[in-house]
Amino acid sequence: MLMKRGRWFLPLCVAVLGGIGSSIGAQTERSPAPAAIPGLDQLSGHLAELVPMCLACHGENGVPNHAEAPIIDGQHEGYLYIQLRDYKNGSRKHEVMNEIVKDLSRQDIRELAAFFAKRPWPRLQQTAEEGDDVVAERLASAGMCKECHLSGYMGDSTVPRLAGQLTSYLVVTMRAFKTKERANNAAMSSLLDTFTDEEIDALARYLGAL
């Protein structure tokens, strides 16, 4: 099914943002955060208040609650840091994410990236269609995808893990690279501009099923 890029968590996060207001980046004393989320007590107070909002979209157990939200639990710390940094400086556009991180400091971003990187990656049990592996291997060979994303598409450091990522998110973000709507990696835009939408769909299904 052809997916259109949408405001996948805008209504929910606008409501939460309304409650938090401009205090996301404040350094004032906060009430204790809920103890149910492992590791939350190790974060700065204002970040501990922010995490439940992150989980409302990205999933308390790491399984995203929205089709266009990526898995961030267990993703590489360096990659998470870069994406949060890019949302903050505007080189990666998303109305809600840009608003959420705008007042975060570099240290805040480092703490958040480390927090989510330490959480376990969820298994989604997604399936590919017949022939997706053939298309994916052809595209990966032509684009030298494994040179960066490594064997098994597990990534490392600042290169994201793609194996087992939410298929619907992969479709959306790869098409955004293709159209340059996502513009924080010129090499990815150049590569994906050579892929058809059907090839992107097949590649996303293949990667999601790994």
C-alpha positions in Angstrom: 0.0 0.0 0.0 1.3 3.4 -0.9 1.9 5.4 2.2 1.7 9.2 2.5 3.8 11.0 4.9 1.6 12.3 7.7 1.6 13.9 11.1 1.6 10.5 12.8 1.8 11.7 16.4 0.9 15.3 16.1 -2.4 15.3 18.0 -1.0 13.2 20.9 2.2 15.1 21.2 0.6 18.5 20.9 -1.5 17.6 23.9 1.5 16.5 25.9 3.6 19.5 24.7 0.8 21.7 25.9 1.2 20.2 29.4 4.9 20.6 29.4 4.9 24.0 27.7 8.3 25.6 27.4 9.7 23.8 30.4 11.4 21.0 28.4 14.8 22.7 28.6 14.4 24.2 32.0 16.9 23.2 34.7 14.6 23.7 37.7 13.8 21.1 40.3 11.2 18.5 39.2 8.9 16.1 41.0 10.2 12.5 41.0 9.6 10.6 37.8 7.7 7.4 37.7 9.8 4.5 38.7 8.2 2.0 36.3 10.6 2.8 33.4 14.0 1.2 34.0 16.9 3.7 34.0 14.6 6.8 34.2 16.0 7.7 37.7 19.4 8.1 36.1 18.3 11.0 33.9 18.2 14.6 34.7 14.8 15.6 36.0 13.5 17.5 32.9 14.6 14.6 30.7 12.9 12.1 32.9 9.7 14.0 32.4 10.3 14.0 28.6 10.8 10.3 28.2 7.2 9.2 28.8 6.2 11.5 25.9 8.8 9.8 23.7 7.4 6.4 24.7 3.9 7.4 23.9 4.8 7.3 20.2 7.9 5.1 20.1 6.3 2.5 22.5 6.8 1.7 26.1 8.1 -1.8 25.1 10.0 -0.4 22.1 7.3 -1.3 19.6 6.1 1.9 18.0 2.5 3.0 18.4 2.4 4.7 15.0 3.2 3.5 11.5 5.7 6.2 10.8 7.5 6.1 14.2 10.8 4.2 14.1 12.1 1.8 16.7 14.6 3.8 18.8 15.1 1.3 21.7 18.4 -0.4 21.1 19.3 1.8 18.1 23.0 2.9 18.1 23.8 5.8 20.4 25.8 7.8 17.9 23.0 7.6 15.3 20.4 8.7 17.8 22.5 11.6 18.9 23.0 12.8 15.3 19.3 12.6 14.5 18.3 14.5 17.7 21.0 17.1 16.9 19.7 17.4 13.3 16.1 17.9 14.6 17.4 20.6 16.9 19.3 22.5 14.2 16.6 22.0 11.6 18.5 20.0 9.1 16.0 17.2 9.6 12.4 18.4 9.5 9.5 17.2 11.6 7.1 19.6 13.1 6.7 17.8 16.5 10.3 16.5 16.8 11.7 20.0 16.0 9.6 21.5 18.8 10.4 18.8 21.3 14.2 19.1 21.0 14.6 22.8 20.4 15.5 23.7 24.0 17.6 20.7 24.7 21.3 21.1 25.3 24.0 19.0 23.7 24.4 17.2 27.0 20.6 16.6 27.1 20.8 15.0 23.7 23.7 12.8 24.7 21.8 11.6 27.7 18.6 10.8 25.8 20.6 9.0 23.0 22.4 6.9 25.6 19.2 6.1 27.5 17.4 4.7 24.5 20.5 2.9 23.1 20.7 0.9 26.3 17.1 -0.4 26.0 16.5 -3.7 24.3 15.6 -3.8 20.6 12.1 -5.3 20.1 11.3 -8.2 17.8 8.4 -7.3 15.6 8.0 -10.5 13.6 7.4 -8.8 10.3 7.2 -10.7 7.1 8.5 -10.1 3.6 6.9 -11.1 0.3 8.1 -13.6 -2.1 10.9 -12.1 -4.3 11.7 -9.3 -1.9 15.0 -10.9 -1.0 16.1 -10.9 -4.7 15.2 -7.3 -5.2 16.9 -6.3 -1.9 20.1 -8.1 -2.7 20.2 -6.5 -6.1 19.7 -3.0 -4.7 22.1 -3.6 -1.9 24.8 -4.8 -4.3 24.3 -1.8 -6.6 24.2 0.7 -3.8 26.9 -1.0 -1.7 24.5 -0.8 1.3 26.5 -3.2 3.4 29.6 -1.1 3.1 28.0 1.2 5.7 25.2 -0.8 7.3 27.4 -3.8 7.6 26.6 -7.5 7.4 23.1 -8.3 8.5 22.2 -4.6 8.3 23.0 -4.2 12.0 24.8 -0.9 11.6 27.3 0.5 14.1 28.0 3.8 15.9 26.5 6.6 13.7 25.1 4.2 11.1 21.6 3.0 12.0 20.5 -0.6 12.4 18.0 -1.4 9.7 17.4 -5.1 10.4 14.0 -5.5 12.1 13.2 -1.8 11.8 9.4 -1.0 11.4 8.7 -1.7 7.7 6.2 1.2 7.4 8.8 3.6 8.8 11.4 2.4 6.4 9.1 3.0 3.5 8.3 6.6 4.7 11.9 7.6 5.5 13.4 6.1 2.3 10.8 7.9 0.2 11.5 11.0 2.1 15.2 10.7 1.2 14.2 10.1 -2.4 12.1 13.2 -2.6 14.7 15.2 -0.4 11.9 15.9 2.1 14.4 14.3 4.5 17.6 16.2 3.7 20.1 15.4 6.4 22.0 12.8 4.4 22.8 13.8 0.8 24.4 10.4 -0.1 21.2 8.6 0.9 19.1 11.0 -1.2 21.3 10.4 -4.2 21.2 6.7 -3.8 17.4 6.4 -3.2 16.7 8.7 -6.1 17.8 5.8 -8.3 15.2 3.4 -6.8 11.6 3.1 -7.8 8.8 3.2 -5.2 8.2 -0.5 -5.7 11.8 -1.3 -5.1 11.8 0.8 -1.9 8.7 -1.1 -0.7 10.4 -4.5 -1.4 13.6 -3.4 0.3 11.7 -2.1 3.3 9.8 -5.4 3.7 13.0 -7.3 3.4 14.8 -5.3 6.0 11.9 -5.3 8.4 11.7 -9.0 8.3 15.3 -9.6 9.2 
